């Protein structure tokens, strides 16, 4: 006799259609919720990131513009120093075209004391840590700090020191001979060096932050960036000019002291 035995099927359970539909609904709900969360927070992140980039660029442009304006002021001081140096040489070589009594007054017109740098942007940059966080680029922050250090050096070592030589404390004007003895050529060389380095540093600031001259067309002087080779060449030229003018002045001073009475016979030399 043949006996047929029916074996049970393990692990296979047929689920009702209603159960499968409920699971599908649950999975779709979870997926929709997840997408909603991602979109909400993702959009908020993108908006925040956009605002931060805009703030970063505005802050960078404000700083770059401030340094460019400082460079313009430094160039104006440099022109005053050169005028003083040239007037010195004219007087020493006997080529001064006005009455000699006006020489001291003409020289003091080159006093750069009135030149003042705006410090608002620098204070925001140096005193507010949030500014650094907004900018977010360490190389830009370091380079801007270097620019403001150079500007402070220009103020102290060139503007202030030159003024103090022209108008010492408790003195209205120094004698003409003392004015003619001021090494204006040294101040011109020092000034030119700082200005050239400031220009190069601010061009680097623009490159770091991706700021073009077109972006700053209302504020910039459209200066081209100066690379290290150009800076070396400029520094060499400054040194050459310095020693050339120093030798010329020394020769003129020696001749002036020998012949001052005959060069300006009708004027009293060195009086206050």
C-alpha positions as CSV (number, residue, x, y, z in Angstrom):
1,X,0.0,0.0,0.0
2,X,1.4,3.4,-0.9
3,X,1.0,6.0,1.8
4,X,1.4,9.7,0.9
5,X,2.7,12.0,3.6
6,X,2.2,15.8,3.3
7,X,5.2,17.7,4.6
8,X,4.7,21.1,6.3
9,X,6.2,24.2,4.6
10,X,8.3,26.1,7.0
11,X,9.0,29.9,6.7
12,X,6.4,30.6,4.1
13,X,3.5,32.5,5.4
14,X,1.1,34.1,3.1
15,X,0.2,37.6,4.3
16,X,-3.1,39.1,3.7
17,X,-3.3,41.9,1.1
18,X,-4.4,44.4,3.8
19,X,-1.2,43.8,5.8
20,X,1.0,44.4,2.8
21,X,-0.8,47.6,2.0
22,X,-0.3,48.9,5.6
23,X,3.5,48.2,5.4
24,X,3.7,50.0,2.1
25,X,1.9,53.0,3.5
26,X,4.2,53.1,6.5
27,X,7.3,53.0,4.3
28,X,6.0,55.7,2.0
29,X,5.2,57.9,5.0
30,X,8.7,57.4,6.5
31,X,10.3,58.2,3.1
32,X,8.1,61.3,2.6
33,X,9.0,62.5,6.1
34,X,12.7,61.9,5.5
35,X,12.6,63.9,2.3
36,X,10.7,66.7,4.0
37,X,13.3,66.9,6.8
38,X,16.2,66.8,4.3
39,X,14.6,69.6,2.1
40,X,13.8,71.7,5.2
41,X,17.2,71.6,6.8
42,X,19.1,71.4,3.5
43,X,17.4,74.5,2.2
44,X,18.0,76.3,5.5
45,X,21.7,75.3,5.3
46,X,22.0,76.6,1.7
47,X,20.4,79.9,2.6
48,X,22.6,80.3,5.6
49,X,25.7,79.4,3.5
50,X,24.7,81.9,0.8
51,X,24.2,84.7,3.4
52,X,27.6,83.9,4.9
53,X,29.3,84.0,1.5
54,X,27.7,87.4,0.8
55,X,28.7,88.7,4.2
56,X,32.2,87.3,3.6
57,X,32.6,89.0,0.3
58,X,31.2,92.4,1.5
59,X,33.6,92.4,4.5
60,X,36.6,91.4,2.2
61,X,35.7,94.2,-0.3
62,X,35.4,96.8,2.5
63,X,38.8,95.8,3.9
64,X,40.5,95.8,0.5
65,X,39.0,99.2,-0.3
66,X,40.2,100.6,3.0
67,X,43.7,99.4,2.3
68,X,43.6,100.9,-1.2
69,X,42.5,104.2,0.2
70,X,45.3,104.1,2.7
71,X,47.8,103.5,-0.1
72,X,46.4,106.7,-1.9
73,X,47.1,108.7,1.3
74,X,50.5,107.2,1.7
75,X,51.3,108.2,-1.9
76,X,50.2,111.7,-1.1
77,X,52.6,111.8,1.9
78,X,55.3,110.4,-0.4
79,X,54.8,113.3,-2.8
80,X,55.1,115.8,0.1
81,X,58.4,114.2,1.1
82,X,59.7,114.4,-2.5
83,X,58.7,118.0,-2.7
84,X,60.6,118.7,0.5
85,X,63.7,116.9,-0.8
86,X,63.6,118.7,-4.1
87,X,63.2,122.1,-2.4
88,X,66.2,121.2,-0.2
89,X,68.3,120.6,-3.2
90,X,67.2,123.8,-4.9
91,X,68.1,125.9,-1.8
92,X,71.5,124.1,-1.4
93,X,72.4,124.5,-5.0
94,X,71.4,128.2,-5.1
95,X,68.5,127.6,-7.4
96,X,65.7,128.7,-5.1
97,X,63.6,131.2,-7.1
98,X,62.0,133.1,-4.2
99,X,63.3,135.5,-1.6
100,X,65.5,133.5,0.8
101,X,63.5,134.5,3.8
102,X,60.6,132.3,2.6
103,X,62.6,129.2,2.4
104,X,61.7,127.8,5.8
105,X,58.0,128.4,5.2
106,X,58.1,126.7,1.9
107,X,59.8,123.7,3.4
108,X,57.3,123.4,6.2
109,X,54.5,123.2,3.7
110,X,55.6,119.6,3.1
111,X,54.8,118.6,6.6
112,X,52.6,115.5,6.4
113,X,51.2,115.8,9.9
114,X,47.6,116.5,8.7
115,X,47.4,113.2,6.9
116,X,45.2,110.8,9.0
117,X,44.2,107.3,8.2
118,X,40.6,106.2,8.8
119,X,40.6,103.5,11.4
120,X,37.0,102.3,11.5
121,X,37.5,99.3,9.2
122,X,40.7,98.3,11.0
123,X,39.0,98.4,14.4
124,X,36.2,96.2,13.1
125,X,38.8,93.8,11.7
126,X,41.1,93.6,14.7
127,X,38.6,93.8,17.6
128,X,35.8,91.5,16.4
129,X,36.5,87.8,16.3
130,X,33.2,87.3,14.5
131,X,34.7,89.2,11.6
132,X,37.4,86.5,11.3
133,X,34.8,83.8,11.5
134,X,32.8,85.5,8.8
135,X,35.8,85.8,6.5
136,X,37.0,82.3,7.2
137,X,40.3,82.4,5.3
138,X,43.4,82.4,7.4
139,X,45.7,83.5,4.6
140,X,43.6,86.6,3.9
141,X,43.4,87.4,7.6
142,X,47.2,87.1,8.1
143,X,47.9,89.2,5.0
144,X,45.4,92.0,6.0
145,X,47.0,92.0,9.5
146,X,50.3,92.6,7.8
147,X,48.9,95.5,5.8
148,X,47.6,97.2,8.9
149,X,51.0,96.7,10.6
150,X,52.7,98.3,7.7
151,X,50.3,101.2,7.8
152,X,51.0,101.8,11.5
153,X,54.7,101.7,10.8
154,X,54.2,104.3,8.0
155,X,52.3,106.5,10.5
156,X,54.9,106.2,13.2
157,X,58.2,106.0,11.4
158,X,57.5,108.4,8.5
159,X,54.7,110.8,9.2
160,X,55.3,111.3,12.9
161,X,59.1,111.3,12.8
162,X,59.3,113.6,9.8
163,X,56.9,116.1,11.5
164,X,58.9,116.0,14.7
165,X,62.0,116.8,12.9
166,X,60.4,119.8,11.2
167,X,58.5,121.0,14.3
168,X,60.1,119.7,17.5
169,X,58.1,120.0,20.8
170,X,58.0,123.5,22.2
171,X,59.5,125.0,19.1
172,X,57.6,126.8,16.4
173,X,60.1,126.4,13.6
174,X,63.7,125.2,13.6
175,X,66.5,127.2,11.9
176,X,66.8,126.8,8.1
177,X,70.2,125.1,8.4
178,X,68.6,122.4,10.6
179,X,65.8,121.9,8.0
180,X,68.4,121.6,5.2
181,X,70.2,118.9,7.3
182,X,67.1,116.7,7.5
183,X,67.7,113.5,5.5
184,X,64.5,113.7,3.4
185,X,66.0,111.2,1.0
186,X,65.9,108.6,3.7
187,X,62.2,109.2,4.4
188,X,61.4,109.1,0.6
189,X,63.2,105.7,0.3
190,X,61.5,104.3,3.4
191,X,58.1,105.6,2.2
192,X,58.4,104.1,-1.2
193,X,59.4,100.7,0.2
194,X,56.3,100.5,2.4
195,X,54.0,101.7,-0.3
196,X,55.2,99.1,-2.9
197,X,54.9,96.3,-0.3
198,X,51.4,97.5,0.6
199,X,50.3,97.4,-3.0
200,X,51.7,93.9,-3.5
201,X,50.0,92.7,-0.3
202,X,46.6,94.1,-1.3
203,X,46.8,92.6,-4.7
204,X,47.3,89.3,-2.9
205,X,44.2,90.0,-0.8
206,X,42.2,90.4,-3.9
207,X,43.4,87.2,-5.4
208,X,42.8,85.2,-2.2
209,X,39.2,86.4,-2.1
210,X,38.6,86.3,-5.8
211,X,37.9,90.1,-6.0
212,X,38.6,91.6,-9.4
213,X,39.3,95.2,-10.3
214,X,35.8,95.2,-12.0
215,X,34.3,94.4,-8.6
216,X,36.1,97.4,-7.1
217,X,35.8,99.7,-10.1
218,X,34.3,102.5,-7.9
219,X,37.0,102.2,-5.2
220,X,40.2,100.9,-6.7
221,X,43.0,102.5,-8.7
222,X,43.2,99.4,-11.0
223,X,46.7,98.7,-9.9
224,X,48.3,95.5,-11.3
225,X,49.7,93.0,-8.8
226,X,53.4,93.2,-8.0
227,X,55.2,89.9,-7.9
228,X,58.4,89.3,-5.9
229,X,60.7,89.9,-8.9
230,X,59.0,93.3,-9.5
231,X,59.3,94.1,-5.8
232,X,63.0,93.2,-5.8
233,X,63.5,95.4,-8.9
234,X,61.6,98.3,-7.2
235,X,63.7,98.0,-4.0
236,X,66.9,98.0,-6.0
237,X,65.8,101.1,-7.8
238,X,64.9,102.8,-4.5
239,X,68.3,102.0,-3.1
240,X,70.1,103.4,-6.3
241,X,68.0,106.6,-6.1
242,X,68.7,106.9,-2.4
243,X,72.5,106.8,-2.7
244,X,72.5,109.0,-5.8
245,X,70.5,111.7,-4.1
246,X,72.5,111.3,-0.9
247,X,75.7,112.0,-2.8
248,X,74.2,114.9,-4.6
249,X,72.9,116.4,-1.4
250,X,76.3,116.0,0.4
251,X,78.1,117.7,-2.4
252,X,75.5,120.5,-2.5
253,X,75.7,120.9,1.3
254,X,79.4,121.2,1.2
255,X,79.3,123.8,-1.5
256,X,76.5,125.7,0.2
257,X,78.3,126.0,3.5
258,X,81.3,127.4,1.6
259,X,79.4,129.9,-0.5
260,X,76.2,130.7,1.3
261,X,77.2,134.3,1.8
262,X,77.8,134.9,-1.9
263,X,74.8,132.8,-2.9
264,X,72.3,134.8,-0.7
265,X,74.2,138.0,0.3
266,X,71.1,140.0,1.1
267,X,69.4,137.6,3.4
268,X,70.1,136.6,7.0
269,X,70.7,132.8,7.1
270,X,69.4,130.6,9.7
271,X,67.3,133.1,11.6
272,X,64.0,132.2,13.2
